[in-house]
Amino acid sequence: MTTKAPSKVKEFPADSLEKIAYNSAKDIPTVEPNDASRLGYHIWIWLKEKECTLADAVNRSEARLLIPKDEAVKIIREALLKFGVQAES
């Protein structure tokens, strides 16, 4: 019996909303890597729909952060600015 090689992963382009969202969340300290992924997903939804504030998106993610949520929102907002995305103040 042989095992096939895993499928190659196709990365999102660097300027895509998905990549921007997940990269803006990657520096937030979380309990588990899955929490950072959950946070990135909710930031992506926020970037796509803008139906709430960024702080609301962080709250809705229910990610287990190792820093206060206000500080996380500030870090995310700064990261988004580096990618050229203006977040509300």
FENRA-V899974 format. One record per pair of residues at least 24 apart in sequence whose ideal C-beta (glycine too) atoms are under 7 Angstrom apart, sorted by sequence separation. I is the first residue (numbers start at 0). J is the second residue. D is the distance in whole Angstrom. If there is no record, write none. Layout:
# FENRA-V899974
i=[I I]
j=[J J]
d=[D D]
This chain:
# FENRA-V899974
i=[38 37 17 20 16 19 35 34 34 16 16 29 30 42 53 29 53 29 30 52 28 29 27 28 28 46 27 27 26 27 24 23 26 23 22 23 23 19 19 19]
j=[62 62 43 46 43 46 62 62 63 46 47 62 63 75 86 63 87 64 65 87 64 65 64 65 66 84 71 74 74 75 75 75 78 78 78 79 82 79 82 84]
d=[4 5 6 6 6 7 7 4 5 5 6 6 4 6 5 6 7 6 7 6 7 6 6 4 6 7 5 6 6 7 7 5 7 4 7 5 7 7 5 6]
